[in-house]
Amino acid sequence: MRIYAIDDEPKMMRALRDAIQEAEPNAVVDAFSSAKDVLDALEDAEKRPDVVFSDIELPGMNGLNLAARIKEAAPNARIVFVTGYDQYALEAYRLHAHGYVLKPVDAAAIREELDQIPQPVRSEAKGLYVQCFGAFDVFWKGELLSFRRRRTKELLAFLIDRKGVACTSEEISAVLWEDEPDLGKAKHQLRNLISDLRATLKEIGKEDLLIRRSGMLAIRADQIECDYYRMLSGNPEAVNAYHGEYMSQYSWAEMTSGRLWFEYRQ
């Protein structure tokens, strides 16, 4: 596990770094005092973080804006804000921050936050496994499945969120390209994604999971092993694995996320 500790005050940065290292001795902890140093580190894919503990008041770039940039480079990173102020809480959670702790922070507080973070699933199944809790990920034979295009993975996530309900190309395009005024262009891009998704699934012998008929697209939900589906069926392990985050990198998943929070976390 790689963890970023970000604070522009040297004394606070060292205290945060030491608290993280004490709480998680086996982690690689990278400490930063500026947003620029963080952005430079993100250029190296091997050094992108799993978890980020960051101050909000940073010179040059607000910590909230930095968190958004981190999410762009490392969508699966868990963001925990560490600050002496609480007025940013609402905006922090809008960015899908996993946690929010007030200074002074100690190892116990860090450990508590880390314990709440859902760990990536390495499925015991020998085939395909879909993780919806936390960030959306897909595993094949216990390893992350690679997608050639970022939106191809998002298309699969949307179909899984719909639980097998058939979707029109207009509906999918409106969600995946919500800022694209040209529906025709969006639908053309969608056709490319569908072809890419079908090719990706074909590589692992799972092309039959995708259903395309009469301009409608769906996924065979009954053939997918998924933490979300298992929880809906009442599986106690899946229920316990849910910590309030669902497909955290996708804004369109907030409706389902809110419903799950109300039903399972209240």
HELIX and SHEET records of a PDB file:
HELIX    1   1 PRO A   10  ALA A   23  1                                  14    
HELIX    2   2 ALA A   35  LEU A   42  1                                   8    
HELIX    3   3 ALA A   45  LYS A   47  5                                   3    
HELIX    4   4 GLY A   63  ALA A   73  1                                  11    
HELIX    5   5 ALA A   89  ARG A   94  1                                   6    
HELIX    6   6 ALA A  107  ASP A  115  1                                   9    
HELIX    7   7 ARG A  150  ASP A  161  1                                  12    
HELIX    8   8 SER A  169  LEU A  176  1                                   8    
HELIX    9   9 LEU A  183  GLU A  203  1                                  21    
HELIX   10  10 GLU A  207  LEU A  209  5                                   3    
HELIX   11  11 ALA A  221  GLN A  223  5                                   3    
HELIX   12  12 ASP A  227  LEU A  232  1                                   6    
HELIX   13  13 PRO A  236  ALA A  241  1                                   6    
HELIX   14  14 SER A  251  ALA A  253  5                                   3    
HELIX   15  15 GLU A  254  TYR A  264  1                                  11    
SHEET    1   A 5 VAL A  28  PHE A  32  0                                        
SHEET    2   A 5 ARG A   2  ILE A   6  1                                        
SHEET    3   A 5 VAL A  51  SER A  54  1                                        
SHEET    4   A 5 ARG A  78  THR A  83  1                                        
SHEET    5   A 5 GLY A  99  LEU A 102  1                                        
SHEET    1   B 4 GLU A 143  LEU A 144  0                                        
SHEET    2   B 4 ASP A 137  TRP A 140 -1                                        
SHEET    3   B 4 LEU A 128  GLN A 131 -1                                        
SHEET    4   B 4 GLU A 225  CYS A 226  1                                        
SHEET    1   C 3 CYS A 167  THR A 168  0                                        
SHEET    2   C 3 MET A 216  ILE A 219 -1                                        
SHEET    3   C 3 LEU A 210  ARG A 213 -1                                        
END                                                                             
